[in-house]
Amino acid sequence: MKSFALGCGLAAGLVWTGGAISATAEGAAAGSVDQPAGPAATNQVAILPVPPESQSWNFHFQNTDIGTYHPGFPSAYTGPNSLASPTEVRETVSVDLLFGARLWSGAEAHVDGLMWQGYGFSKTLGIEGFPSGEAFRLGARVPNVNFSRAFLRQTFGLNGETEKVADDALHLGGVQDTERVTLTLGKMSAKDIFDNNTYANDPRSQFLNWSLVANEAWDYPADSLGYITGFAAELTEPRWSWRYGFFQVPRVSNGLALDGHYLEAWAMVAESERRFTLGEHPGAVRWLAFLNRAHMGVYEAAANQPGLPPDDALAQTRDYRFKYGFGLNVEQELARDLGAFGRLGWSDGKSEAWMYSDVDHAASLGMTLKGSRWGRPDDTLAAAGVFNGLSRVHEDFIAAGGTGILAGDGQLHYGIERIVEAYYDFKLCRPAHLTLDYQYVVNPAFNQDRGPVSIFSVRMHCEF
């Protein structure tokens, strides 16, 4: 646990410094966001001098240390991508240093320096709804560094009616039009913009499981660390938002190097969002569609080459081809401090899984409750359930001994992967939270011959 202790120590050592830097950044802004907004033109795109309410720059820090443990579990056999059935203990550490600066009116530049260390269970294999969103497929025995984000965002106001923008890790504090066009270009996480959910979005502060961080049926554009180069455009109105993204894709399945055939290898995603209130309780519905094109194999064609091992047969079918799918994302506040959420996802399941997971059909449902009722308003108690499945041709490929991004037990007695996760998040002090998390996985990697598995996790998170 040396790296776990190192991460905690680094977090503690930077807390005081972070407070001073944050204060300096706020002082650099000419005024508070509580000041009234100045006049603005209506019914036209306006690029005006930087308003006095806008923050000129900011700096943020986060450190997340996670320790995970699963006891031994029953297993009829083991394959190349199996979760190890004996007891495992793993840890991960991540540190982000994020800097943002305002370039001109409406324009922000953001850079995120990431340090990570550690591995998930069995080198992040063997469970489709993997139990830690901080366990990258590209693990590291010693601390490794990378610029995970470096992007430019330009916002054009459309109506002159303004709302506050809170200072956070990827936004400068200030004001923005309630109707606006936002353009983002550079290296980012597609999840920064798409498939967001108030209650299930961030493994550093909410649910840990991959299936609750994003819609697992969306093979979302990312390298093996979860980031990619691309462009996104957003049109926002008070109750509606429309988003479109165009991104690069990896050269190989779940790889780090990007495919340089820019006209043949890409990922597109479109999303619409409708915000509403039910009895003064806010909610939102998001519809997502994606179309990917990459150098992918075809499961059915691979199955028609019985003389070859499934992975070799799949490799021989690779060509630039399409994969598509759809997603639904819902959230609703039910009462003060109580919220519910759900996701549904479907992909065609014909072409090779390329970037996120092997899941073709996904569903999740959960609830979160803040601790106001027991005198701890900044604590969170939450629970959710997940169902992950395969298409029939994908199932046949895995059953024949094929491997995917996460699955591959050598054979398969197919069953829907079912997961329950529950956590309690304690606020320790202003920048630090401690989380106790439990997950129960039935049919890991769709296999009824393995599991069930109990997983226990402890998470320490600090940010400012």
Backbone torsions as a table, in degrees:
resi	resn	phi	psi	omega
1	MET	NA	20.5	-178.0
2	LYS	-59.4	-43.8	-178.2
3	SER	-67.5	-33.3	177.5
4	PHE	-61.2	-46.9	178.9
5	ALA	-65.1	-38.3	178.9
6	LEU	-61.4	-43.9	-180.0
7	GLY	-63.1	-44.7	179.6
8	CYS	-62.9	-40.7	179.6
9	GLY	-64.7	-41.1	178.1
10	LEU	-63.0	-41.0	178.3
11	ALA	-60.1	-47.8	-177.9
12	ALA	-63.4	-39.3	-177.1
13	GLY	-67.6	-24.4	-176.2
14	LEU	-98.9	-6.5	-176.7
15	VAL	-59.2	-49.2	-178.6
16	TRP	-64.8	-43.8	179.8
17	THR	-60.5	-43.0	-179.1
18	GLY	-61.1	-38.6	178.3
19	GLY	-62.8	-40.5	179.2
20	ALA	-66.0	-42.6	-179.7
21	ILE	-65.0	-42.0	179.2
22	SER	-60.1	-42.9	179.2
23	ALA	-63.2	-40.0	179.3
24	THR	-62.5	-43.0	-179.8
25	ALA	-62.5	-41.4	179.5
26	GLU	-66.0	-36.2	177.9
27	GLY	-67.6	-28.9	179.8
28	ALA	-69.0	-26.5	176.1
29	ALA	-71.3	147.7	-174.1
30	ALA	-75.9	-16.9	-178.8
31	GLY	-163.6	-180.0	-180.0
32	SER	-90.7	154.0	177.1
33	VAL	-69.1	-8.8	176.8
34	ASP	-78.7	-11.7	179.2
35	GLN	-70.9	149.9	180.0
36	PRO	-66.5	145.9	178.5
37	ALA	-74.2	148.8	178.0
38	GLY	-75.2	173.3	179.9
39	PRO	-66.5	149.9	178.5
40	ALA	-142.8	153.4	178.3
41	ALA	-69.6	151.9	178.6
42	THR	-112.1	154.1	175.4
43	ASN	59.5	28.1	174.1
44	GLN	-157.2	155.4	176.3
45	VAL	-71.6	129.5	-176.4
46	ALA	-121.2	126.2	170.9
47	ILE	-116.2	101.3	-174.0
48	LEU	-111.4	169.1	173.2
49	PRO	-56.5	153.8	-178.4
50	VAL	-57.7	121.8	-177.8
51	PRO	-66.5	153.0	-176.4
52	PRO	-64.7	-17.8	-179.7
53	GLU	-78.0	-10.8	-170.4
54	SER	-82.8	139.5	174.8
55	GLN	-76.4	133.7	-176.8
56	SER	-79.7	-35.7	179.9
57	TRP	-159.1	164.6	173.9
58	ASN	-151.7	165.5	177.4
59	PHE	-139.6	133.3	178.7
60	HIS	-133.1	153.6	-179.3
61	PHE	-135.0	141.7	170.8
62	GLN	-141.6	145.1	173.8
63	ASN	-136.4	128.3	178.2
64	THR	-128.6	122.9	178.1
65	ASP	-119.5	125.9	-177.1
66	ILE	-128.0	128.4	171.1
67	GLY	-110.9	130.4	-177.5
68	THR	-128.0	149.1	-177.0
69	TYR	-145.9	135.1	167.1
70	HIS	-130.6	134.2	175.3
71	PRO	-72.3	169.1	175.8
72	GLY	-59.4	151.3	-178.5
73	PHE	-141.9	159.4	-178.2
74	PRO	-68.8	141.0	-180.0
75	SER	-151.6	125.3	-179.6
76	ALA	-76.6	-24.3	-179.7
77	TYR	-166.3	171.6	-178.7
78	THR	-136.6	140.5	178.2
79	GLY	-123.3	-173.4	-173.6
80	PRO	-64.2	-28.8	-179.6
81	ASN	-112.8	23.5	-176.1
82	SER	-77.9	150.2	165.8
83	LEU	-70.5	129.1	-179.0
84	ALA	-63.0	129.5	-177.3
85	SER	-77.1	-25.9	173.3
86	PRO	-69.7	166.5	178.9
87	THR	-55.0	138.3	175.3
88	GLU	-131.7	143.9	171.2
89	VAL	-128.7	127.2	-179.5
90	ARG	-135.8	160.1	177.3
91	GLU	-141.8	151.4	173.3
92	THR	-135.2	149.8	176.7
93	VAL	-133.5	134.0	172.3
94	SER	-134.3	143.4	175.6
95	VAL	-134.9	130.2	175.6
96	ASP	-120.8	133.6	169.7
97	LEU	-113.4	114.9	-173.0
98	LEU	-118.2	129.5	-179.1
99	PHE	-125.7	133.4	176.7
100	GLY	-127.0	145.7	179.7
101	ALA	-142.5	142.2	176.5
102	ARG	-88.3	125.0	-177.1
103	LEU	-90.9	-44.5	175.8
104	TRP	-158.8	-175.1	-175.6
105	SER	-59.5	122.9	178.1
106	GLY	81.7	-5.2	-175.7
107	ALA	-109.0	131.1	177.6
108	GLU	-130.3	142.8	172.0
109	ALA	-115.5	136.1	-178.7
110	HIS	-132.6	138.6	177.8
111	VAL	-131.3	137.2	-178.9
112	ASP	-127.4	112.8	174.0
113	GLY	-93.9	119.3	-174.6
114	LEU	-108.6	133.3	167.5
115	MET	-117.3	132.2	177.8
116	TRP	-139.3	155.7	178.6
117	GLN	-154.8	145.5	173.4
118	GLY	112.8	176.1	-178.0
119	TYR	-135.3	154.1	166.8
120	GLY	-81.8	175.0	175.9
121	PHE	-52.0	135.1	173.3
122	SER	51.0	40.9	-178.7
123	LYS	57.5	40.6	177.2
124	THR	59.5	58.9	178.4
125	LEU	-141.6	159.9	167.0
126	GLY	96.9	-9.1	174.3
127	ILE	-138.5	128.9	-179.5
128	GLU	-72.1	-49.2	171.1
129	GLY	-80.5	78.1	-171.0
130	PHE	-65.0	141.8	-167.3
131	PRO	-76.3	-0.5	177.4
132	SER	-143.8	114.8	175.8
133	GLY	-69.1	-8.7	175.9
134	GLU	-94.3	-1.4	178.0
135	ALA	-93.1	97.0	-179.7
136	PHE	-72.7	152.1	173.9
137	ARG	-63.7	-29.2	176.4
138	LEU	-95.6	85.9	-179.1
139	GLY	-78.0	172.1	-178.5
140	ALA	-147.2	128.6	177.8
141	ARG	-72.9	-34.6	176.5
142	VAL	-117.1	158.5	-178.7
143	PRO	-54.9	134.7	179.5
144	ASN	-124.6	156.3	-175.8
145	VAL	-129.7	154.8	-178.0
146	ASN	-164.9	146.5	169.0
147	PHE	-85.5	99.1	-175.1
148	SER	-77.2	-28.9	178.0
149	ARG	-134.9	141.5	170.9
150	ALA	-159.3	97.4	-172.5
151	PHE	-142.5	160.4	176.2
152	LEU	-114.5	133.8	177.4
153	ARG	-122.4	128.3	176.5
154	GLN	-120.0	127.3	179.4
155	THR	-115.3	130.9	176.9
156	PHE	-111.9	119.6	176.6
157	GLY	-75.0	146.0	-175.5
158	LEU	-117.6	-23.6	-172.2
159	ASN	-130.1	-10.0	178.2
160	GLY	82.6	-12.9	174.0
161	GLU	-83.3	125.8	-169.6
162	THR	-110.8	159.6	173.0
163	GLU	-137.8	159.0	-178.6
164	LYS	-74.4	147.7	171.2
165	VAL	-117.3	121.1	-179.5
166	ALA	-76.2	143.5	173.0
167	ASP	-68.2	121.8	173.5
168	ASP	-146.6	-172.6	-171.1
169	ALA	-62.1	-28.2	-176.5
170	LEU	-121.2	13.2	178.9
171	HIS	-142.2	144.2	171.5
172	LEU	-88.4	139.8	178.7
173	GLY	-67.6	148.0	179.1
174	GLY	161.3	-143.3	177.9
175	VAL	-131.9	155.9	176.2
176	GLN	-147.4	158.9	177.9
177	ASP	-68.3	145.2	176.3
178	THR	-70.1	-23.5	170.7
179	GLU	-114.6	124.0	-171.6
180	ARG	-159.2	160.9	169.8
181	VAL	-114.4	130.8	-179.2
182	THR	-123.3	128.2	178.4
183	LEU	-116.9	132.7	-179.6
184	THR	-128.6	131.3	-177.8
185	LEU	-137.8	130.7	176.5
186	GLY	139.4	-157.1	178.9
187	LYS	-95.0	130.4	-173.7
188	MET	-158.9	-179.2	165.4
189	SER	-98.4	131.0	174.9
190	ALA	-57.6	-26.9	178.4
191	LYS	-72.0	-12.3	173.5
192	ASP	-63.2	-26.4	-171.2
193	ILE	-118.6	-37.1	-171.8
194	PHE	-110.2	153.0	174.6
195	ASP	58.3	34.3	176.1
196	ASN	-74.2	153.5	176.2
197	ASN	-151.0	132.3	-176.6
198	THR	-58.6	-33.6	-170.3
199	TYR	-103.9	-16.5	-176.1
200	ALA	-147.6	90.0	-173.2
201	ASN	-149.0	-31.8	-168.6
202	ASP	-127.3	113.3	-178.9
203	PRO	-70.6	-7.1	178.4
204	ARG	-86.1	-15.3	-178.7
205	SER	-141.0	-9.8	-178.0
206	GLN	-125.0	-138.5	178.8
207	PHE	-64.1	145.7	-179.7
208	LEU	-87.6	-29.9	-168.9
209	ASN	-68.4	139.0	179.0
210	TRP	-54.2	-38.3	-176.7
211	SER	-69.3	-15.7	179.4
212	LEU	-105.6	-7.9	173.9
213	VAL	-83.2	-37.0	-178.3
214	ALA	-151.1	168.3	174.7
215	ASN	-74.1	111.1	-173.1
216	GLU	-71.9	-16.0	174.7
217	ALA	-77.5	-14.4	173.1
218	TRP	-84.5	109.8	177.1
219	ASP	-77.5	75.3	-165.4
220	TYR	-75.7	144.7	-173.1
221	PRO	-63.6	122.4	-178.0
222	ALA	-170.6	152.0	167.8
223	ASP	-85.8	-171.1	-174.8
224	SER	-71.4	-6.5	172.7
225	LEU	-99.5	-9.8	177.0
226	GLY	101.1	10.7	-176.9
227	TYR	-127.9	159.0	-175.8
228	ILE	-160.9	160.5	176.5
229	THR	-89.4	137.7	-179.4
230	GLY	-175.6	-170.5	-178.3
231	PHE	-136.0	141.2	176.4
232	ALA	-138.1	142.8	176.1
233	ALA	-125.7	137.5	-178.3
234	GLU	-133.2	135.4	170.8
235	LEU	-114.0	120.4	-174.9
236	THR	-118.6	131.5	171.1
237	GLU	-123.5	170.1	-175.8
238	PRO	-53.5	-35.8	-177.5
239	ARG	-115.3	-14.3	-176.8
240	TRP	-124.9	151.4	167.2
241	SER	-139.5	143.5	174.0
242	TRP	-126.0	135.9	-175.5
243	ARG	-134.6	146.4	175.7
244	TYR	-140.3	138.5	178.9
245	GLY	-135.9	145.7	177.1
246	PHE	-132.3	121.6	-170.9
247	PHE	-133.8	157.6	169.4
248	GLN	-74.3	170.3	177.2
249	VAL	-134.7	159.8	178.9
250	PRO	-67.6	157.4	178.6
251	ARG	-69.7	-36.6	177.6
252	VAL	-127.7	165.0	-177.2
253	SER	-57.1	123.1	178.1
254	ASN	57.3	31.9	-178.8
255	GLY	-89.8	175.0	179.2
256	LEU	-97.6	-39.7	178.7
257	ALA	-71.5	141.5	-176.8
258	LEU	-93.8	151.3	179.3
259	ASP	-77.3	122.5	-177.5
260	GLY	-82.3	-2.0	177.2
261	HIS	-83.7	79.5	-166.8
262	TYR	-64.7	-29.1	-179.5
263	LEU	-84.7	-15.0	-177.8
264	GLU	-108.7	-21.8	-175.2
265	ALA	-123.7	111.6	-177.5
266	TRP	-163.9	170.2	176.0
267	ALA	-136.7	131.5	176.2
268	MET	-118.4	145.7	177.3
269	VAL	-144.6	140.7	176.0
270	ALA	-130.2	142.4	-177.8
271	GLU	-144.7	139.3	170.0
272	SER	-119.3	145.4	-177.4
273	GLU	-131.8	133.1	175.8
274	ARG	-119.5	119.6	178.2
275	ARG	-100.6	145.5	-175.6
276	PHE	-156.7	174.0	172.6
277	THR	-129.1	142.1	174.4
278	LEU	-121.8	107.3	-177.4
279	GLY	58.1	43.4	-179.5
280	GLU	71.2	8.5	177.5
281	HIS	-105.0	121.5	-174.6
282	PRO	-71.3	150.5	175.9
283	GLY	-152.1	172.1	179.4
284	ALA	-156.6	149.0	172.6
285	VAL	-126.8	134.2	-179.8
286	ARG	-126.9	132.5	176.3
287	TRP	-111.7	131.5	-175.5
288	LEU	-128.6	141.4	172.6
289	ALA	-135.5	141.6	179.4
290	PHE	-134.3	152.6	175.5
291	LEU	-139.3	116.0	179.0
292	ASN	-110.0	148.8	172.9
293	ARG	-135.3	122.3	-178.3
294	ALA	-154.4	175.9	-177.0
295	HIS	-82.8	70.5	-170.2
296	MET	-102.5	152.5	171.3
297	GLY	-86.9	171.4	-179.7
298	VAL	-119.5	124.0	-174.8
299	TYR	-62.6	-43.6	-176.9
300	GLU	-65.8	-41.4	178.5
301	ALA	-64.7	-36.2	178.2
302	ALA	-65.2	-35.1	-179.5
303	ALA	-68.8	-19.6	-179.2
304	ASN	-87.5	12.2	176.3
305	GLN	-122.1	71.1	-172.1
306	PRO	-66.0	-16.6	-179.1
307	GLY	-79.7	-7.3	-176.8
308	LEU	-113.1	150.4	169.7
309	PRO	-57.7	145.1	-173.9
310	PRO	-54.4	-41.8	-179.3
311	ASP	-66.3	-38.5	177.6
312	ASP	-67.8	-39.5	178.0
313	ALA	-64.0	-40.7	178.2
314	LEU	-63.0	-41.3	-179.6
315	ALA	-60.3	-35.8	-178.9
316	GLN	-71.9	-17.3	179.7
317	THR	-93.8	-1.5	-173.2
318	ARG	-67.3	135.4	176.4
319	ASP	-161.5	170.0	178.0
320	TYR	-76.5	114.4	-176.9
321	ARG	-147.1	175.3	-170.9
322	PHE	-101.1	155.1	168.6
323	LYS	-141.4	136.4	-176.3
324	TYR	-138.4	165.9	178.8
325	GLY	-176.5	-179.3	-174.2
326	PHE	-140.4	156.2	178.7
327	GLY	-145.9	151.9	175.5
328	LEU	-128.4	134.7	-175.1
329	ASN	-135.4	121.1	-174.7
330	VAL	-128.9	141.0	171.8
331	GLU	-142.2	146.7	-179.2
332	GLN	-153.8	125.5	169.6
333	GLU	-73.7	127.8	-178.3
334	LEU	-95.4	-34.3	177.8
335	ALA	-157.8	174.3	178.8
336	ARG	-58.0	122.8	178.2
337	ASP	74.9	5.4	179.1
338	LEU	-122.4	124.4	-178.7
339	GLY	-134.4	154.9	177.1
340	ALA	-127.4	155.7	-178.9
341	PHE	-151.3	163.2	175.2
342	GLY	-162.1	154.8	174.1
343	ARG	-136.0	145.6	170.1
344	LEU	-128.7	141.5	179.5
345	GLY	-146.4	147.1	178.5
346	TRP	-145.7	134.3	169.7
347	SER	-128.0	163.0	-172.9
348	ASP	-65.9	-25.7	174.2
349	GLY	68.4	17.3	-179.1
350	LYS	-96.6	-41.6	-177.9
351	SER	-94.0	161.8	-174.3
352	GLU	-59.8	136.4	171.9
353	ALA	-61.1	136.5	-167.8
354	TRP	-122.9	-33.7	-169.4
355	MET	-132.4	-37.7	-171.4
356	TYR	-110.1	-61.0	-177.8
357	SER	-155.6	-178.7	178.8
358	ASP	-92.5	-0.1	-172.7
359	VAL	-69.0	133.2	175.6
360	ASP	-105.0	-30.6	-179.6
361	HIS	-133.1	131.6	-173.7
362	ALA	-141.4	146.8	173.8
363	ALA	-148.6	141.4	176.3
364	SER	-147.4	153.1	-178.3
365	LEU	-153.6	136.0	-178.8
366	GLY	-161.3	176.3	179.2
367	MET	-141.7	150.2	174.3
368	THR	-132.0	145.1	-178.0
369	LEU	-134.3	123.9	174.5
370	LYS	-76.4	160.5	-170.2
371	GLY	-88.6	19.2	-178.1
372	SER	-59.1	-33.1	-176.3
373	ARG	-67.6	-21.2	177.5
374	TRP	-120.1	27.7	170.7
375	GLY	78.3	15.6	177.6
376	ARG	-131.2	77.3	-171.5
377	PRO	-64.1	-19.8	-178.7
378	ASP	-97.3	2.8	173.0
379	ASP	-86.7	160.1	179.4
380	THR	-137.5	132.4	171.3
381	LEU	-114.6	129.5	-174.4
382	ALA	-147.0	153.9	176.5
383	ALA	-151.3	148.8	-179.0
384	ALA	-155.5	158.3	175.3
385	GLY	-123.6	151.2	-174.6
386	VAL	-134.9	143.3	172.3
387	PHE	-130.8	123.6	179.5
388	ASN	-123.6	138.6	-179.0
389	GLY	-142.2	171.5	179.7
390	LEU	-116.0	155.6	166.8
391	SER	-70.9	165.2	-176.5
392	ARG	-65.1	-43.5	-178.6
393	VAL	-68.9	-33.2	176.9
394	HIS	-68.4	-41.0	176.5
395	GLU	-59.2	-45.1	-179.7
396	ASP	-61.9	-37.8	179.7
397	PHE	-64.9	-46.9	179.1
398	ILE	-65.7	-39.2	-179.8
399	ALA	-64.5	-29.9	179.4
400	ALA	-78.2	-3.1	179.4
401	GLY	109.8	5.7	178.6
402	GLY	-71.9	159.9	178.1
403	THR	-120.9	154.5	177.8
404	GLY	-125.2	-154.6	179.0
405	ILE	-66.7	-40.8	-177.2
406	LEU	-125.4	-26.1	-173.1
407	ALA	-99.4	155.3	175.6
408	GLY	149.4	79.0	-179.3
409	ASP	-93.4	7.1	-178.8
410	GLY	89.6	-30.2	173.3
411	GLN	-154.8	176.5	-172.4
412	LEU	-154.1	126.6	166.2
413	HIS	-106.7	92.6	-163.6
414	TYR	-64.4	139.2	172.1
415	GLY	-156.8	150.5	176.3
416	ILE	-59.9	129.5	174.1
417	GLU	-74.0	125.5	-177.7
418	ARG	-121.9	134.1	-174.7
419	ILE	-136.4	138.2	168.7
420	VAL	-120.2	132.7	175.2
421	GLU	-128.4	137.9	174.6
422	ALA	-137.8	142.1	178.0
423	TYR	-145.1	157.0	170.0
424	TYR	-126.7	124.7	-178.5
425	ASP	-107.7	119.5	179.9
426	PHE	-98.8	131.7	169.0
427	LYS	-83.6	118.2	179.9
428	LEU	-86.8	-44.9	177.0
429	CYS	-157.2	-176.8	-172.7
430	ARG	-53.3	-45.0	-178.4
431	PRO	-97.1	-4.4	-167.6
432	ALA	-124.0	139.8	176.6
433	HIS	-132.6	146.6	174.9
434	LEU	-119.3	132.2	-177.1
435	THR	-124.0	134.2	170.3
436	LEU	-107.2	127.7	-170.8
437	ASP	-132.3	139.7	175.4
438	TYR	-131.0	137.1	176.4
439	GLN	-133.0	144.7	178.8
440	TYR	-127.6	120.4	-173.2
441	VAL	-115.9	122.2	175.4
442	VAL	-107.7	133.8	-177.8
443	ASN	60.1	57.2	179.7
444	PRO	-58.0	134.5	-177.2
445	ALA	55.2	37.3	173.2
446	PHE	69.5	19.7	-170.5
447	ASN	-114.2	114.8	179.0
448	GLN	-72.6	-13.2	179.9
449	ASP	-85.5	2.2	-179.4
450	ARG	-133.6	144.1	178.7
451	GLY	87.4	-172.2	8.1
452	PRO	-75.1	165.8	-175.0
453	VAL	-125.1	132.0	170.6
454	SER	-100.9	137.4	-176.3
455	ILE	-131.1	127.6	179.9
456	PHE	-115.7	134.8	-177.9
457	SER	-137.4	149.5	171.5
458	VAL	-125.8	130.5	-179.0
459	ARG	-124.3	131.8	173.0
460	MET	-115.3	122.3	-176.6
461	HIS	-129.0	133.6	178.2
462	CYS	-133.7	135.1	176.6
463	GLU	-150.9	151.5	171.2
464	PHE	-155.3	NA	NA
